[in-house]
Amino acid sequence: MFSTDPVVRVKDASIFQDHNTVLGNISFNIEKGEFVYLVGRTGSGKSSLLKTLYADLTLRLGDIDVCGFNIRGIKAGEIPLLRRKLGIIFQDFQLFNDRSVGENLMFVMKATGWRDNVKMRARASEVLMQVGLGSVEKKMPHQLSGGEQQRVVIARALLNEPQILLADEPTGNLDPEVSAGIMKIFQQINKTGTAVLMATHSYGLIKKFPARVLKCEEGKVMDSAEAHFEMSTEY
């Protein structure tokens, strides 16, 4: 049955790092197929929020549902199931440098329950084509440019057809032209119905590719869908 529930629902949640409250009493939803930016200065809680959404940081107060999983009550054994429904994209790529691009993708598929080698190879080719990298399966990560490595990371995040991509500064290490190319890939993915929550420091990208903005500031999350706030040029 097709569900119309939000892909992310955050209600009265507080996020802690050790004993410090990073974000307090926050509430917002992200609907299926929505594109949302997450902004805020360094240390404002963006990464902590993303880590909580993919259950890398324990939620101790409030309620968060992601892709049908209750994050507050999630059991260790359910976390891999949650992460199959998410695509997580890191700024620092986190590719295995001793394996080819194809082997990097195969590793993730094996780890998430794929068994059929023929189907795995076909899916690896499919996601690489989707990000405009048709011929790099046999290359090693160090043979690729930064922009190409980030495309591989996006392809890796798409392997299990996620309901939402969580991207933590995916263009942070890339020059503006390459960043714009990466943004266009995110937009294409988003058009196919995958929601995107993307943390960024780039005011330029938000100006060029406008969308809803969640802003972490002074322990709160402000939502451009509900209130107008000034977009600083420095995050």
Residue pairs with C-beta under 8 A, 6 or more apart in sequence:
3 68
4 32
5 65
5 68
6 29
6 30
6 31
6 32
6 65
7 30
7 31
7 32
7 34
7 66
7 67
7 163
7 164
7 195
8 28
8 29
8 30
8 53
8 64
8 65
8 66
8 164
8 195
8 197
9 29
9 63
9 64
9 65
9 66
10 26
10 27
10 28
10 29
10 62
10 63
10 64
11 27
11 62
11 63
11 64
12 25
12 26
12 27
12 61
12 62
12 63
13 23
13 25
13 26
13 27
13 52
13 59
13 61
13 62
13 63
13 64
14 21
14 23
14 24
14 25
14 26
14 60
14 61
14 62
15 21
15 22
15 23
15 24
15 26
15 45
15 48
15 49
15 52
15 57
15 59
16 22
16 60
16 61
17 48
17 57
21 219
22 45
22 48
22 49
22 219
23 45
23 48
23 49
23 216
23 219
23 220
23 221
24 219
24 220
25 62
25 220
26 49
26 62
26 220
26 221
28 214
28 221
28 223
30 36
30 164
30 195
30 197
31 195
32 163
32 193
32 195
33 190
33 193
33 194
33 195
34 195
34 196
34 212
35 186
35 187
35 190
35 195
35 196
35 198
35 211
35 212
36 195
36 196
36 197
36 198
36 211
36 212
36 213
36 214
37 198
37 199
37 200
37 206
37 211
37 212
37 213
37 214
38 46
38 49
38 50
38 197
38 198
38 199
38 200
38 213
38 214
38 215
38 216
39 46
39 199
39 200
39 201
39 206
39 213
39 214
39 215
39 216
39 231
39 235
40 46
40 215
40 216
40 217
40 235
41 217
41 234
41 235
42 201
42 235
44 216
44 217
45 216
45 219
45 221
46 168
46 199
46 216
47 168
47 199
48 57
49 216
49 221
50 166
50 168
50 197
50 199
51 57
52 58
52 59
52 64
52 71
53 64
53 66
53 71
53 86
53 166
53 197
54 66
54 82
54 83
54 86
54 88
54 166
55 69
55 71
55 74
55 79
55 82
55 83
59 71
59 72
60 72
62 72
63 70
63 71
63 72
64 70
64 71
64 72
65 71
66 82
66 85
66 86
66 164
67 82
67 85
67 86
67 163
67 164
68 85
69 78
69 81
69 82
69 85
71 82
74 82
80 112
83 112
84 112
84 113
84 160
84 162
85 160
85 162
85 163
85 164
86 162
86 163
86 164
86 165
86 166
87 154
87 156
87 157
87 158
87 160
87 162
87 164
87 165
87 166
87 194
88 157
88 165
88 166
88 167
88 168
89 150
89 153
89 154
89 157
89 165
89 166
89 167
89 168
89 170
90 153
90 168
90 170
91 168
91 169
91 170
91 172
91 173
92 173
93 141
93 149
93 150
93 152
93 153
94 153
95 101
95 104
95 141
95 149
95 152
95 153
95 156
96 103
96 104
96 107
96 141
97 140
97 141
97 142
99 107
99 140
100 137
100 138
100 139
100 140
101 128
101 133
101 136
101 137
101 138
101 139
101 140
101 141
101 144
101 152
102 121
102 124
102 137
102 138
104 141
104 152
104 156
105 120
105 123
105 124
105 127
105 128
105 137
105 152
105 155
105 156
105 159
106 120
106 121
106 124
108 156
108 159
109 120
109 123
109 124
109 159
110 120
112 159
112 160
114 120
114 123
123 159
124 137
124 155
124 159
125 134
125 137
127 155
127 156
127 158
127 159
128 134
128 136
128 137
128 152
128 155
130 155
130 158
130 188
130 189
131 151
131 152
131 154
131 155
131 158
131 185
132 151
132 185
133 148
133 151
133 152
133 155
136 144
136 148
136 152
141 149
141 152
144 152
145 178
146 173
146 174
146 178
147 174
147 178
147 181
147 182
150 170
150 171
150 174
150 178
150 182
151 182
151 185
153 170
154 165
154 170
154 182
154 185
154 186
154 189
157 165
158 165
158 189
158 194
161 194
162 194
163 194
163 195
164 194
164 195
164 196
164 197
165 186
165 189
165 194
165 195
165 196
165 197
165 198
166 197
167 186
167 196
167 197
167 198
167 199
168 199
169 199
169 200
169 201
170 182
170 186
170 198
170 200
171 178
171 179
171 182
171 183
171 200
171 202
171 205
172 200
172 201
174 182
176 204
179 202
179 205
180 205
180 208
183 205
183 208
183 209
186 196
186 198
187 209
189 196
190 196
197 214
200 206
200 235
201 235
202 235
203 231
203 232
203 233
203 234
203 235
206 213
206 231
212 223
212 224
212 225
213 223
213 224
213 231
214 221
214 222
214 223
214 224
215 221
215 222
215 223
215 224
215 229
222 229
